[in-house]
Amino acid sequence: MADRALKTTLGAQLRAIRLARGLTQEQLAEKLDVTPRYLAGIERGERNLTLDSVDVLAQQLGVVPALVLDPR
């Protein structure tokens, strides 16, 4: 389904950004003010984020929202 693909893409991009910055899930979760369990769920494509949440997430990461939604 398309919604699953988008959640999977967002999770993969978030993971790639985290790894590129040399951060653990715990470190990034702390920076984003979420629990490591919640962050792991996002990375696995299990969380259904609102567009507002995606925007806030991107702002906290210092990237444009399109980057975390780009399947590359």
Secondary structure, 3 states (H helix, E strand, C coil): CHHHHHHHHHHHHHHHHHHHCCCCHHHHHHHHCCCHHHHHHHHCCCCCCCHHHHHHHHHHHCCCHHHHHCCC
